[in-house]
Amino acid sequence: MAADGTTFDSRAEHRRWAHLCQLQAMSLISDLRRQVVFEMVPSVKFAGAARARPAIRYIADFVYLENGIEVIEDVKGVETPEFKIKRHLMKALLGLEVKVVKK
């Protein structure tokens, strides 16, 4: 947990956040954000279903601008099968690259 009460999924994610905050303070990056949601596939309702299936989303750990280019980051100890699929979909469907930062 950060001093401001913000919680993180891991110590590695917290350390990365602190490092990115330092980079932003030095004006090396800008527009730093956490837990940014990207909708890859919209919600759909199948024939005969009682309700619609939810949209497929990817939630990035961090997003920021570096030299005017948007960087999407995820801190990982282990790349789960679900993460690998979502990373693939981000590139294939939205043309967005997810940078993996290893713990």
N, C-alpha and C positions, 0 to 999 in steps of 0.2 A: 504494500500500500504506500502511496506517495504521501508526502507531508500535507497535501491539500485534500486528502481523503479518497483520492482516486485509487481504484483497485485494478490489479493486473492479473492475468492468468498465470503468470510465472515470474520468477525473479529475473530471468533473462529478458522478458518483455519489459519489465520495469527498468532494467539497466539500459536497454536499447532506447527507451523513451527518454531517460535522463541524458543519454548521449545525443540524441536528436535535438533535445531542448538546448543543449550547449551549442550545437551546430547552428541552430536558429538564432541564438543570442549573438553568435559571431557573424551573422548574416550570410552563412554559407548555404543555408536552405531557408525556405519560407513557407507560409501557409500550412504549418504542421497540424495534422488532425489525427485523432484516434478513432478506432472502431467505425470506419466509414463503410456504409452499406452500398453494394452494387447489385442491382437486380439483373440477373442473367437471363432468366426465362420468366415471363409473366404467369400469373395465376391462370389456371384453366379449369373448366367444368366438363367432365365427361358425361355423355348421355346416360341417363338413369342414375346418376350420382346425386346424393342428397345435397352435397355442397361442393364448392370448388376446391381444388387442390391448391395449396399455397404456392406463391412464386418461389423460384429457386434463387437464392441470394448467396453472395459471398460477402463476408465482413472482414475487411482488411484491418490488420493491427494498426498500421500507420500509413498515412498518405501525406506527401509533401511535395514542394517544388524544389528542384535542384537545377540551376542554370536554365530556368524557365520550362523544364520538362517535369511532368507529373511522375512521381515515383510511388509505387504501391508496394508495401512491404508486409511480410508475415514472418514472425519469429517462430522457428520450429526446432524442436529437439528431434522429433520423428515426423516424417511426412506420411500422414495417414492416407489410406486409399480415397477417402472422401475429399481430402485436401487436394490430392493429385487430380481428381476429376474436376473439381471446381477451378483449379488453376488452369487446366486444359480448356475448360469452357470459357474462362475469362479471356484467354487468347483467341480461341476459335470464334466465339460469338461477338465479343466486344472489341477485340484487337488490343487488349490491355495485358501487359506483362506483369506478373507478380514476382517480385524479387524475394527470394527466401534468405533469411538471415538465420544461420545456425546458432544454436545455443552454445 
